Amino acid sequence: MSATAITRIRLLAVTGVTDIVGSRIFPSIVEAGKSLPAIAIVLSGQSDSYNASGADQFPRSRVTVICFGRSAIEADKLGEAVEAGLKDFRGQVALSARTYSAIFMKDPSDGAYYEEEVGQYRRSSDYTLMWR
């Protein structure tokens, strides 16, 4: 299982997010020609946690969630919905036949960008995810 898949499943369960993007939540990139608004989830890093007896089987991942919109307001509104659904979430995420325990923590890094050549606005936010 991957942190991007767990993040995607969590975001698909957040009504405030799906009301805006439907199911347009993609791993890594939003392909050219896809309808906006949309979300891309990028795995920025991952490490295993350790305690005195060794690895504790609770990977710590950093994911970047990039919200794409046709306007700055649309991208920002989507970013706020994502934050409401992920920030401080502690619970279960069901994927296929398995349920994962997940904890999301908001990292203090946000960015807003305009890509003039493609006419897209985007807002990115980083989250630390611990899961097993």
C-alpha positions, 0 to 999 in steps of 0.5 A: 500500500502507498501513502498516495493511495491512502490519501486519495481514499481519505479525500474521496470520503470527504464530501467537501472535496468530492462536491468540488472535484468528484473523483478527479483525484490523481496520483502524481500529476493531473494529465493534460486535458483533464477537467478542472478542478482536480487534485494531484497527490505526490509522495514527497518522502517516506521513512520507517519509525523506530523505537527501542526494539526496532522498526515499529511498522508505522511508516511516516510519509510526507505527501503533497496535495496539489489543488488545481483550479480555473481560478485562484478562488477555486483552487483556494476553496478546494485547498480549504476543503482538503485541509478540513478533511486531512488536518488532524484526521485520526481514523480508519481508511478502508482500501480494497479488503484491508483497513489501515489506521491513518494519522494526518498532520498538516505541515507548515508549508503552503504555496499558491501558483499560477501557470500562465501557459496553461491557465491553471491556478494551484495551491499545494499543501504538505501533510505528514501521514503515519499509517499501518 
